[in-house]
Amino acid sequence: MTRSQELFERAQRVIPGGVNSPVRAFRAVGGEPLFIARGQGAHLWDTDGKEYIDYLGSWGPLILGHAHPEVLDAVVRAAAAGTSFGAPTEQEVELAELLCRLVPSLAKVRLVSSGTEATMSALRVARGFTEREKIIKIDGGYHGHADCLLVATGSGAATLGLPGSAGVTRGTAQDTLTVAWNDLSAVAAILEREPIAAVIVEPVCGNIGCVPPRPGYLAGLRDLCTRYRTVLVFDEVMTGFRVALGGAQALYGVQPDMTCLGKIVGGGLPAAAYGGRAEIMACVAPDGPVYQAGTLSGNPLAVAAGLTTLRLLERPGTYEKLEATSHRLIEGIGALAREAGVALQANRVGSMFTGFFSGSEVLDYASAKRSDAARFGRWFRAMLERNIYLAPSQFEAAFVSLAHTDADIARTLEAAHHAFQALT
Ligand SMILES: *Cc1c(COP(=O)(O)O)cnc(C)c1O
C-alpha cells in the first residue's frame, strides 16, 4: 500500500469522501487521489516521493508555479508582522488600487476570501442595486457553491453528474434562470420577458472544460444588459490575470458592470474580490444598504501573496511567454492525437486548456458532454503514470504556469505520445 493510499483510507474515515473539495477525489477518472507533500516551480511530489509536472496549479491560482521565492518572502514578512487584525492595512489599499488599475472596469473593489464569496456577494449587490430578484446563469457555468448558483452547475457537479445540489430550496432555484453558453438569443428572450437583476458568466467557460466565447457573444451580452438595465457580471475568478493581465474583459474588449476575481488574485492564499462601477459599489455597506462582511477579508498574508504575484505578472513579456509555452504544449498534444488517430478537440485560451475527447467542436455544455469521458479517464491515468498531473476530469481546465520550462513541455509531449498510443 502506498502512503497516499494509507492516508486516503484514514481521510475517508473523518472527511466526507476523504477530500475537502469533491473534484479532488478523482472519482471521474478512477483510481485514488494523490496526497501531495510539496511543490516547487512546475513540479509536485506526492507523499511517496514520486515527482510530477503539474498542470493543475491548485486549480488555477499558481500562475507563477509553486513556492515562488518572492511570494514566499512576502508571506513570511507579512506573517512576522501579525497574521490578522480585523482592521484596515496599507497593503490592502495597495492591492485594491492595483486591481482598479489593472482591470479598468473596476471603480471600487471589496476583498473577500474565496471565489464563492465574491460571486455570492456580487449578485446580492446587483439585486440590491436593481431591486430585481432573478438572475441568469449559463448551463454548466460554475461560480462557487452559493445556493443561488448551484443550478445547472459545472465543475465538480458536472464531473459527478449532479447538475444542482440537494439542500437548495425550490424558491432559491426558481430565481436562477439558465441558458446555453454562446446562445445570445436565449438571453434576449428572457430579458424581453421579465426583469432580471444580473447575467453572470465566466467570460471564457472554464468549468465545463475550456470553452471560449463565440466572436461577438460577450459584446452582445453587453448590449443586451445595457438595454434592459441588467447588471452584467463577469466571473473572472479563473480568467482574471490568467488569459491576459486585465482578464478576459481586456482580451475581448468588453466591459462588464461587475467583476469577480479569485484564484490568482490571492497568489495561492485565500483571497478574492468583487467590484465594479462606482454607482453599483455605492450600494455596499457601510456606504449603502447591501450587507457583506468578513472576519478574515483582506487578510495580510493573502494580500501580500496576491500583491507580489500581480506585481510579478506586470513585468513585460509575462503573457507572451505564457502564450508561447501554452501554444507549444497544446499544439503538440493536438498533433500527437491526430498522429495516433484519436479524436481530440484541443481548446485553449492563453494558458488555460482542455483536450476534449470528441470528434465534434465543443461550443457549450451540451457539446462538451458528448466527449468520451471514459477515454479521457484512461488517458489521464496513462499521463499520471508517466508523471504528468492534469485536471482529474474531462470537464475541467488545466493550466500552464510561468514555471514550466521547455524541458517540462518536451517531457509532457513525450508522455502524451505514449498515452495516446496506449489508447489505441
Ligand atoms: C473556482 C471558481 C469559483 C469559486 O472559487 P472558490 O475560491 O473555489 O470559492 C468561482 N467562479 C469560477 C469561475 C471559478 O473558476
The ligand as a MOL file (V3000), in Angstrom:
LIG
                    3D

  0  0  0     0  0            999 V3000
M  V30 BEGIN CTAB
M  V30 COUNTS 15 15 0 0 0
M  V30 BEGIN ATOM
M  V30 1 C -13.0150 28.4620 -8.7760 0
M  V30 2 C -14.1110 29.2940 -9.2490 0
M  V30 3 C -15.0400 29.8560 -8.3600 0
M  V30 4 C -15.0770 29.5240 -6.8900 0
M  V30 5 O -13.9580 29.9660 -6.2120 0
M  V30 6 P -13.6530 29.3230 -4.7620 0
M  V30 7 O -12.4600 30.0980 -4.3090 0
M  V30 8 O -13.3850 27.8740 -5.0220 0
M  V30 9 O -14.8380 29.5350 -3.9210 0
M  V30 10 C -15.9820 30.7230 -8.8620 0
M  V30 11 N -16.0190 31.0130 -10.1690 0
M  V30 12 C -15.1630 30.4760 -11.0580 0
M  V30 13 C -15.2530 30.8550 -12.4880 0
M  V30 14 C -14.1960 29.5810 -10.6290 0
M  V30 15 O -13.3700 29.0250 -11.5250 0
M  V30 END ATOM
M  V30 BEGIN BOND
M  V30 1 1 1 2
M  V30 2 1 2 3
M  V30 3 2 2 14
M  V30 4 1 3 4
M  V30 5 2 3 10
M  V30 6 1 4 5
M  V30 7 1 5 6
M  V30 8 2 6 7
M  V30 9 1 6 8
M  V30 10 1 6 9
M  V30 11 1 10 11
M  V30 12 2 11 12
M  V30 13 1 12 13
M  V30 14 1 12 14
M  V30 15 1 14 15
M  V30 END BOND
M  V30 END CTAB
M  END
